[in-house]
């Protein structure tokens, strides 16, 4: 045993089901299917985000609001 005064801590994987060993045991065809499904979900989510932001911009334009870049603070002359 170590008497250095520091307690040893085991590294804990927060996502044990997605560990390298767990993914290594997945057959290649099943892994490709999982990847394809997750890719499709990500694509659908990107489209939903784009639709929501476009709708928000249209609503803001209809309300007479317009986006402006933040103004920079005036430079101090020392």
C-alpha positions as CSV (number, residue, x, y, z in Angstrom):
1,X,0.0,0.0,0.0
2,X,1.0,3.5,-0.7
3,X,1.5,5.8,2.3
4,X,1.7,9.0,0.3
5,X,-1.4,10.4,1.9
6,X,-3.4,10.7,-1.3
7,X,-6.4,8.4,-1.8
8,X,-6.3,6.6,-5.1
9,X,-9.4,7.2,-7.2
10,X,-10.5,5.0,-9.9
11,X,-11.3,6.8,-13.1
12,X,-15.1,6.5,-13.6
13,X,-16.5,6.6,-17.1
14,X,-19.7,8.8,-17.0
15,X,-21.1,7.0,-20.0
16,X,-20.2,3.3,-19.4
17,X,-22.4,2.0,-22.2
18,X,-20.5,4.0,-24.8
19,X,-17.1,2.9,-23.5
20,X,-14.6,1.7,-26.1
21,X,-15.0,-1.9,-24.9
22,X,-18.8,-1.7,-25.3
23,X,-18.6,-0.3,-28.8
24,X,-15.9,-2.8,-29.7
25,X,-18.3,-5.7,-29.1
26,X,-20.9,-4.3,-31.5
27,X,-21.0,-6.2,-34.8
28,X,-19.9,-4.0,-37.8
29,X,-23.3,-4.0,-39.5
30,X,-25.1,-3.1,-36.2
31,X,-22.6,-0.3,-35.6
32,X,-23.2,1.1,-39.1
33,X,-26.9,1.0,-38.5
34,X,-26.5,2.9,-35.2
35,X,-24.3,5.4,-36.9
36,X,-26.8,5.9,-39.7
37,X,-29.7,6.4,-37.3
38,X,-27.8,8.9,-35.1
39,X,-26.7,10.7,-38.3
40,X,-30.3,11.0,-39.4
41,X,-31.4,12.3,-36.0
42,X,-28.7,14.9,-36.1
43,X,-29.7,16.0,-39.6
44,X,-33.3,16.3,-38.5
45,X,-32.3,18.4,-35.5
46,X,-30.2,20.7,-37.6
47,X,-33.3,21.3,-39.9
48,X,-35.5,22.0,-36.9
49,X,-33.1,24.5,-35.5
50,X,-32.8,26.2,-38.9
51,X,-36.6,26.4,-39.1
52,X,-37.0,27.9,-35.6
53,X,-34.3,30.5,-36.2
54,X,-35.8,31.5,-39.5
55,X,-39.2,31.8,-38.0
56,X,-37.7,34.0,-35.2
57,X,-36.0,36.2,-37.7
58,X,-39.3,36.6,-39.7
59,X,-41.2,37.4,-36.5
60,X,-38.6,40.0,-35.4
61,X,-38.7,41.6,-38.9
62,X,-42.5,41.7,-38.8
63,X,-42.3,43.4,-35.4
64,X,-40.0,46.0,-36.8
65,X,-37.0,44.8,-34.9
66,X,-33.7,44.4,-36.7
67,X,-30.4,42.8,-35.6
68,X,-27.4,45.1,-35.1
69,X,-23.9,44.4,-34.2
70,X,-23.0,45.3,-30.6
71,X,-21.5,48.8,-30.5
72,X,-17.9,48.9,-29.4
73,X,-16.9,51.1,-26.5
74,X,-15.2,54.3,-27.5
75,X,-11.4,54.0,-27.3
76,X,-9.9,55.9,-24.5
77,X,-7.2,58.3,-25.5
78,X,-4.4,58.3,-22.9
